[in-house]
Amino acid sequence: MRSSPVCERTTTGNATATLKSDRELNSTPTISRQHRPSSENSLRHTVFRVLETANGNDRLSRAVDISIVALICASVVAVVLESIATLETEYADWFYWFEVVTVSVFSVEYFCRVWSSVEKENRNHSDSSFIVRLRFVFSFHAMIDVIAILPFYLLTFGLTGGFDMRFLRAVRLLRVLKLTRYSSALNMLFTTISENGRSLGASFFILMTVMLLASSGIYYFERESQPVDFGNIPAAMWWAFATLTTVGYGDVTPITAGGKVFGALITVVGVGMVALPTGILASGFAQQLRLRSDQYQSKADLALDDGVLTDTEISDLETLRLQLGLGKNTASQILDVQKVQKMLESEHEKYCPHCGSPVSRSRDV
């Protein structure tokens, strides 16, 4: 006669084997028939997939990304070279037709992005296509796309009004911001600024307050000795800005004893004023890196639930790594830690935590 095992084991092993499939089934979004997205073969979905940042082994999307990035860089270089008078005169036609080609490509890209924006997977399917496209038009990246092509059309159709044409040409340099769509690091920086907007606003408010106090103080000490440079508070603001930001051009300096002592105090305060927003950005950036590492770690933990990484899971993890902007070494360390933890948990589950005897074997009575 055989008795039951000395230590009854829970059904954790069986649950672990089926946990991943259950989560995958539960994570499948439910979409109503009325707002069901286009099929994989639809033109709109294909355009959306190609224009989005390439994931995995999508060679067509990656080729489009590389082409657009190269065109952005070439366009910025052309704008810079066009500012040189000799080059502008000699190669005016080349610059013009290159600008026509560049703006044409960017215009097609923009309208295709607006048209295919309804294919975004995480959108609210209760919204109409018009609302989705309107929301996309006012997004950060879409507005940058408009700024990249707007100066050309304003100059071509004579809609400059009272604007300086040279200024509108210089605005084209903002095309470099289009690169933020393809750089996870830049996106992380913008996210950091957005998340810490109030803290940065408070630090700049303090900076402006100290600047007013500094300009008022130096005006009191130097107004009689230097009536041109410190004759009024607005004139003294230039010295206050240069001193508080620790730039110190040296074109305007105090000459009285009181002004020099006051200037020395403001210089010390200026070091702290510069460090305040810098510290906020540094801590915010570190927090974003930690959050992204935690997100990758959570995905890796889910993939390693059964102790095995399939090819699909490896591809998904690599795609997520690229999206989050994590380095290969960081991702490898996270995966190694997760694998060790799973191995330790697996070994621990084979023995009873109370008596230490194996739970998988039975005893004869």
C-alpha positions as CSV (number, residue, x, y, z in Angstrom):
1,M,0.0,0.0,0.0
2,R,1.4,3.5,-0.9
3,S,0.7,6.6,1.0
4,S,0.5,10.1,-0.3
5,P,3.7,12.2,-0.5
6,V,5.1,13.4,2.7
7,C,4.7,17.0,1.6
8,E,1.7,17.8,-0.6
9,R,2.7,19.9,-3.5
10,T,0.5,22.6,-4.9
11,T,-0.5,22.8,-8.5
12,T,2.0,25.5,-9.1
13,G,3.9,23.5,-11.7
14,N,0.8,22.9,-13.8
15,A,-0.3,26.5,-13.4
16,T,3.1,27.7,-14.5
17,A,2.9,25.6,-17.6
18,T,-0.3,27.2,-18.7
19,L,0.2,30.7,-17.4
20,K,1.7,32.1,-20.5
21,S,-1.1,30.8,-22.8
22,D,-3.8,32.1,-20.4
23,R,-2.2,35.5,-20.3
24,E,-1.9,35.6,-24.1
25,L,-5.5,34.8,-24.4
26,N,-6.6,37.3,-21.8
27,S,-4.4,40.0,-23.4
28,T,-6.0,39.8,-26.8
29,P,-8.0,43.0,-27.2
30,T,-11.7,42.8,-27.9
31,I,-12.7,45.0,-30.8
32,S,-16.2,45.6,-31.9
33,R,-17.1,44.8,-35.5
34,Q,-18.0,48.4,-36.2
35,H,-14.4,49.6,-35.5
36,R,-12.5,46.5,-36.5
37,P,-9.1,47.5,-37.9
38,S,-8.1,46.8,-41.5
39,S,-6.7,43.5,-42.4
40,E,-3.0,42.9,-42.7
41,N,-3.2,43.1,-46.5
42,S,-5.0,46.4,-46.7
43,L,-3.2,49.3,-48.2
44,R,-3.8,51.6,-45.3
45,H,-2.4,49.2,-42.8
46,T,0.6,48.5,-45.0
47,V,1.3,52.2,-45.3
48,F,1.1,52.6,-41.5
49,R,3.4,49.7,-40.9
50,V,6.0,50.9,-43.3
51,L,6.0,54.5,-42.0
52,E,6.2,53.5,-38.4
53,T,9.6,52.9,-36.9
54,A,10.9,49.5,-38.1
55,N,10.4,46.6,-35.7
56,G,12.0,43.2,-36.0
57,N,12.9,42.0,-39.5
58,D,10.7,44.4,-41.5
59,R,13.2,45.3,-44.1
60,L,10.9,47.6,-46.1
61,S,10.0,49.7,-43.1
62,R,13.7,49.8,-42.1
63,A,14.7,50.9,-45.6
64,V,12.1,53.7,-45.5
65,D,13.3,54.8,-42.1
66,I,17.0,55.0,-43.3
67,S,15.9,56.9,-46.4
68,I,13.9,59.5,-44.5
69,V,16.7,60.0,-41.9
70,A,19.3,60.4,-44.7
71,L,17.0,62.9,-46.5
72,I,16.5,64.9,-43.2
73,C,20.3,65.1,-42.7
74,A,21.0,66.0,-46.3
75,S,18.2,68.7,-46.1
76,V,19.7,70.3,-43.0
77,V,23.2,70.3,-44.6
78,A,21.8,71.9,-47.7
79,V,20.1,74.7,-45.6
80,V,23.4,75.4,-43.8
81,L,25.4,75.5,-47.1
82,E,22.8,77.7,-48.7
83,S,23.6,80.4,-46.2
84,I,27.0,80.8,-47.7
85,A,26.7,83.6,-50.3
86,T,29.1,82.2,-52.8
87,L,27.6,78.7,-52.8
88,E,24.0,80.1,-52.9
89,T,24.9,82.1,-56.0
90,E,26.7,79.3,-57.8
91,Y,24.4,76.4,-57.0
92,A,21.1,78.2,-56.7
93,D,19.3,75.9,-59.1
94,W,20.7,72.8,-57.4
95,F,19.5,74.0,-54.0
96,Y,16.1,74.9,-55.3
97,W,15.4,71.6,-57.0
98,F,16.8,69.6,-54.0
99,E,14.4,71.6,-51.8
100,V,11.5,70.7,-54.2
101,V,12.3,67.0,-54.0
102,T,12.8,67.1,-50.2
103,V,9.5,69.0,-49.6
104,S,7.6,66.7,-52.0
105,V,8.8,63.6,-50.1
106,F,8.1,65.1,-46.7
107,S,4.6,66.2,-47.9
108,V,3.7,62.7,-49.1
109,E,5.0,61.3,-45.9
110,Y,2.9,63.7,-43.8
111,F,-0.3,63.1,-45.6
112,C,0.3,59.3,-45.6
113,R,0.8,59.4,-41.8
114,V,-2.4,61.4,-41.3
115,W,-4.4,59.0,-43.6
116,S,-3.0,55.9,-41.9
117,S,-3.1,57.1,-38.3
118,V,-6.4,55.4,-37.7
119,E,-4.5,52.1,-37.9
120,K,-2.8,52.7,-34.5
121,E,-3.4,49.7,-32.3
122,N,-3.7,51.5,-29.0
123,R,-6.2,54.1,-30.1
124,N,-9.7,54.4,-28.6
125,H,-11.9,52.5,-31.1
126,S,-15.0,54.4,-30.0
127,D,-13.6,57.5,-31.7
128,S,-14.3,58.2,-35.3
129,S,-11.6,58.3,-37.9
130,F,-11.8,62.1,-38.2
131,I,-11.2,62.5,-34.4
132,V,-8.3,60.1,-34.6
133,R,-6.7,62.0,-37.5
134,L,-7.4,65.3,-35.9
135,R,-5.7,64.2,-32.7
136,F,-2.7,63.0,-34.7
137,V,-2.4,66.4,-36.6
138,F,-2.0,68.2,-33.3
139,S,0.6,65.7,-31.9
140,F,4.2,66.8,-31.4
141,H,5.7,64.8,-34.3
142,A,3.0,65.8,-36.7
143,M,3.5,69.5,-36.0
144,I,7.2,69.1,-36.5
145,D,6.4,67.5,-39.9
146,V,4.3,70.6,-40.8
147,I,7.0,73.0,-39.7
148,A,9.4,71.1,-41.9
149,I,7.5,71.8,-45.1
150,L,5.5,75.0,-44.3
151,P,8.3,77.6,-45.1
152,F,8.7,76.3,-48.7
153,Y,5.0,76.7,-49.4
154,L,4.8,80.1,-47.8
155,L,7.8,81.3,-49.9
156,T,6.5,79.6,-53.1
157,F,3.0,81.1,-52.9
158,G,4.1,84.5,-51.6
159,L,2.3,84.1,-48.3
160,T,5.3,85.5,-46.2
161,G,3.5,88.7,-45.3
162,G,5.9,90.8,-43.3
163,F,8.2,87.9,-42.3
164,D,11.8,88.0,-43.3
165,M,12.4,85.4,-46.0
166,R,15.8,84.6,-44.5
167,F,14.2,83.8,-41.2
168,L,11.7,81.5,-42.9
169,R,14.6,79.7,-44.6
170,A,16.3,79.3,-41.3
171,V,13.1,77.7,-39.8
172,R,13.8,74.8,-42.2
173,L,16.6,73.8,-39.8
174,L,13.9,72.6,-37.4
175,R,13.6,69.6,-39.7
176,V,16.3,68.1,-37.6
177,L,13.6,67.6,-34.9
178,K,12.0,65.0,-37.3
179,L,14.8,62.7,-36.1
180,T,13.2,62.4,-32.7
181,R,10.7,60.0,-34.3
182,Y,13.6,57.6,-34.9
183,S,15.6,58.1,-31.8
184,S,14.4,56.5,-28.5
185,A,17.0,58.5,-26.6
186,L,15.6,61.9,-27.8
187,N,12.1,60.7,-27.1
188,M,13.2,59.8,-23.6
189,L,14.6,63.3,-23.2
190,F,11.3,64.9,-24.3
191,T,9.4,62.6,-22.0
192,T,11.6,63.6,-19.1
193,I,11.0,67.3,-19.8
194,S,7.3,66.7,-20.1
195,E,7.1,64.7,-16.9
196,N,9.1,67.2,-14.9
197,G,7.6,70.3,-16.5
198,R,6.3,71.7,-13.2
199,S,9.6,71.2,-11.4
200,L,11.5,72.9,-14.3
201,G,8.9,75.7,-14.3
202,A,9.4,76.3,-10.6
203,S,13.2,76.3,-11.0
204,F,13.0,78.9,-13.9
205,F,10.7,81.0,-11.8
206,I,13.2,81.0,-9.0
207,L,15.9,81.9,-11.5
208,M,13.9,84.8,-12.9
209,T,13.2,86.1,-9.3
210,V,16.9,86.0,-8.4
211,M,17.7,87.7,-11.7
212,L,15.4,90.6,-10.8
213,L,16.9,90.9,-7.4
214,A,20.4,90.7,-8.8
215,S,19.8,93.4,-11.5
216,S,18.1,95.6,-8.8
217,G,21.0,95.2,-6.4
218,I,23.7,96.0,-9.0
219,Y,21.7,99.0,-10.2
220,Y,21.7,100.4,-6.7
221,F,25.5,100.0,-6.3
222,E,26.7,100.9,-9.9
223,R,24.1,103.4,-11.2
224,E,26.2,106.5,-10.4
225,S,29.6,105.1,-11.3
226,Q,28.4,103.5,-14.7
227,P,25.3,105.3,-15.8
228,V,25.5,103.8,-19.3
229,D,25.7,100.1,-18.4
230,F,23.8,100.2,-15.1
231,G,21.7,103.3,-15.5
232,N,18.4,101.4,-15.1
233,I,17.2,98.0,-14.0
234,P,16.5,96.6,-17.5
235,A,20.0,97.6,-18.6
236,A,21.5,95.8,-15.5
237,M,19.6,92.6,-16.4
238,W,22.2,91.8,-19.0
239,W,24.9,91.6,-16.3
240,A,22.5,89.6,-14.1
241,F,21.9,87.0,-16.8
242,A,25.6,86.6,-17.7
243,T,26.5,86.3,-14.0
244,L,23.7,84.0,-12.9
245,T,24.3,81.6,-15.8
246,T,28.1,81.6,-14.9
247,V,28.9,82.7,-18.4
248,G,30.6,86.0,-17.4
249,Y,31.4,87.6,-20.7
250,G,33.3,90.4,-18.9
251,D,32.0,93.2,-21.1
252,V,30.1,94.7,-18.2
253,T,31.6,94.5,-14.7
254,P,31.1,96.3,-11.4
255,I,33.8,98.7,-10.3
256,T,32.7,99.9,-6.9
257,A,33.5,98.1,-3.7
258,G,29.9,97.4,-2.9
259,G,29.2,96.3,-6.5
260,K,32.1,93.8,-6.4
261,V,31.0,92.2,-3.1
262,F,27.5,92.0,-4.4
263,G,28.7,90.5,-7.7
264,A,30.7,87.9,-5.9
265,L,27.6,86.8,-3.9
266,I,25.5,86.6,-7.1
267,T,28.2,84.5,-8.8
268,V,28.0,81.9,-5.9
269,V,24.2,81.9,-6.1
270,G,24.5,81.5,-9.9
271,V,26.2,78.1,-9.5
272,G,23.3,76.8,-7.5
273,M,20.8,78.3,-10.0
274,V,22.4,76.5,-12.9
275,A,22.6,73.2,-11.0
276,L,18.9,73.2,-10.0
277,P,17.3,72.5,-13.5
278,T,20.3,70.4,-14.4
279,G,19.7,68.1,-11.4
280,I,16.0,67.9,-12.2
281,L,16.7,66.8,-15.7
282,A,19.4,64.3,-14.6
283,S,17.2,62.7,-12.0
284,G,14.2,62.6,-14.4
285,F,16.3,61.0,-17.1
286,A,17.6,58.3,-14.7
287,Q,14.1,57.6,-13.6
288,Q,13.0,57.1,-17.2
289,L,15.8,54.7,-17.8
290,R,14.8,52.8,-14.6
291,L,11.1,52.7,-15.7
292,R,12.1,51.3,-19.1
293,S,14.4,48.7,-17.6
294,D,11.5,47.7,-15.3
295,Q,9.2,47.4,-18.3
296,Y,11.7,45.2,-20.2
297,Q,12.2,43.1,-17.0
298,S,8.5,42.6,-16.7
299,K,8.3,41.4,-20.3
300,A,11.3,39.1,-19.8
301,D,9.7,37.7,-16.6
302,L,6.5,36.9,-18.5
303,A,8.5,35.3,-21.4
304,L,10.5,33.1,-19.0
305,D,7.4,31.8,-17.1
306,D,7.9,28.4,-18.6
307,G,11.7,28.5,-18.4
308,V,12.2,28.6,-22.2
309,L,12.6,31.5,-24.6
310,T,11.1,30.7,-28.0
311,D,12.2,32.4,-31.2
312,T,9.1,34.6,-31.2
313,E,9.7,35.7,-27.6
314,I,13.3,36.5,-28.4
315,S,12.2,38.6,-31.4
316,D,9.6,40.4,-29.3
317,L,12.1,41.1,-26.5
318,E,14.6,42.5,-29.1
319,T,11.8,44.7,-30.6
320,L,10.9,46.0,-27.2
321,R,14.6,46.7,-26.4
322,L,14.9,48.8,-29.5
323,Q,11.7,50.7,-28.7
324,L,12.8,51.4,-25.2
325,G,16.3,52.4,-26.2
326,L,18.1,50.0,-23.9
327,G,21.6,48.8,-24.7
328,K,22.3,45.2,-25.5
329,N,24.4,44.8,-22.4
330,T,21.7,46.1,-20.1
331,A,19.1,43.8,-21.8
332,S,21.5,40.8,-21.4
333,Q,22.0,41.5,-17.8
334,I,18.3,41.7,-17.1
335,L,17.7,38.4,-19.0
336,D,20.6,36.7,-17.1
337,V,19.2,37.8,-13.8
338,Q,15.7,36.6,-14.7
339,K,17.0,33.2,-15.9
340,V,18.9,32.7,-12.6
341,Q,15.9,33.6,-10.6
342,K,13.7,31.2,-12.5
343,M,16.3,28.4,-12.0
344,L,16.4,29.1,-8.3
345,E,12.6,29.1,-8.0
346,S,12.4,25.8,-10.0
347,E,15.0,24.2,-7.7
348,H,13.2,25.5,-4.6
349,E,9.9,24.1,-5.7
350,K,11.3,20.6,-5.7
351,Y,11.7,20.5,-1.9
352,C,9.4,21.2,1.0
353,P,10.2,24.5,2.7
354,H,9.5,23.0,6.1
355,C,11.1,19.6,6.2
356,G,13.4,19.8,3.2
357,S,12.4,16.5,1.7
358,P,11.5,16.1,-2.0
359,V,7.9,16.7,-2.7
360,S,7.8,14.7,-6.0
361,R,8.5,11.3,-4.5
362,S,6.2,9.0,-2.5
363,R,7.1,6.7,0.3
364,D,6.1,3.1,0.9
365,V,4.4,2.4,4.2
